[in-house]
Amino acid sequence: MTNCLYCESEHTQVAYTGVRDYFFNNVQESYEYRRCLRCGCLTMSSSITDDELDQAYDNYYTHGAAYELRPQLKGPRARARQAYLAWRFGPHSSCFTRLLAWSYKKLNKSLDSVDSVGRFCPREAKQILDYGCGDGHFLERMRAFGKEALGVETDPKCIRRARERGLEIVTPESL
């Protein structure tokens, strides 16, 4: 790579060498990053090939037998939780939803884990595109907020898993 991927400037320099990837350390020993002198964008010097990407995901945590999403809550508590999330992060909420949300808030001492679910969900957004969506965990949460959620993924195992749960997943080639 010689030109900046963001502004296409030819003026880049090596910023970091010998960087290890601790999530996918089974692909390359280390990586080099270059910084654009014009816009400051930091980019990995070499791209990972499709074969290397497949190899990287072979040992990813979502592919392990022990990995399963937390089972969905059911019943009144689940409805109250969904009402709280809709009120907190959704575009609008009815009087009944606000009442359920208020009761959920009063019954739960710590809402940090619940609130962290929506920290990346802009209230005004109606559609969410998750590029590199994995098995669709984030997409499921965004759908719970009433968003239209579309995922883009290359890994066949993750695509299969997400589609089994009824999520809309496409590959980059289909865009």
C-alpha positions, -999 to 999 in steps of 0.1 A, spaced: 0 0 0 14 34 -9 -16 57 -11 -39 66 19 -71 46 17 -91 76 30 -78 107 12 -56 89 -15 -26 110 -6 8 95 -17 24 108 15 25 81 41 51 68 65 56 38 87 40 44 121 43 10 137 61 -22 129 60 -56 145 24 -52 158 9 -85 169 -28 -93 166 -39 -110 198 -73 -120 186 -62 -136 153 -26 -144 160 -27 -176 139 -24 -157 105 7 -135 104 35 -131 128 31 -93 129 18 -63 110 30 -29 99 9 3 100 13 34 80 1 69 88 -10 94 62 9 127 66 -21 146 51 -51 133 70 -36 112 98 -54 80 88 -37 49 102 -38 19 79 -25 -17 80 2 -19 52 -7 -54 40 -42 -67 35 -53 -101 48 -62 -125 20 -95 -144 19 -77 -176 28 -60 -159 58 -93 -145 69 -109 -179 69 -79 -193 88 -82 -164 114 -118 -172 121 -112 -210 125 -103 -203 162 -125 -173 168 -147 -174 200 -180 -176 181 -170 -209 165 -164 -228 198 -188 -254 210 -191 -236 243 -202 -204 227 -240 -198 229 -260 -166 232 -278 -160 264 -313 -175 262 -340 -149 255 -361 -139 285 -398 -147 283 -429 -134 301 -437 -102 319 -401 -94 329 -389 -97 293 -417 -74 281 -408 -49 307 -371 -51 297 -380 -46 261 -402 -16 270 -373 -1 290 -349 -5 260 -375 9 236 -381 39 258 -344 44 265 -331 40 230 -360 37 206 -373 65 184 -406 69 203 -427 51 229 -463 48 239 -477 57 273 -480 20 281 -443 14 271 -432 43 293 -451 28 322 -436 -6 317 -402 10 314 -406 30 346 -416 -2 365 -386 -21 351 -363 8 361 -376 8 396 -373 -30 400 -337 -32 388 -309 -18 410 -283 -17 383 -291 -9 347 -255 -6 335 -255 -39 316 -290 -31 301 -280 4 291 -247 -8 276 -268 -27 250 -279 5 233 -249 27 237 -241 23 199 -277 28 189 -285 63 179 -321 71 189 -330 88 155 -315 59 133 -342 38 118 -318 15 99 -286 -2 111 -259 -17 89 -234 -39 107 -204 -46 85 -186 -76 99 -216 -86 119 -203 -121 130 -232 -142 142 -256 -112 145 -256 -107 182 -256 -69 178 -282 -71 150 -306 -89 173 -302 -62 199 -308 -35 173 -340 -53 161 -352 -53 197 -350 -15 196 -373 -15 166 -345 -8 140 -343 -24 106 -310 -43 109 -289 -57 81 -256 -75 86 -227 -80 62 -204 -110 69 -179 -132 50 -176 -161 74 -200 -190 63 -202 -203 99 -214 -170 112 -237 -164 83 -254 -198 89 -257 -192 126 -272 -157 121 -297 -169 95 -308 -198 117 -320 -171 141 -339 -153 114 -315 -124 108 -309 -108 74 -273 -113 65 -256 -107 31 -221 -111 18 -200 -81 6 -202 -95 -30 -240 -92 -29 -240 -54 -21 
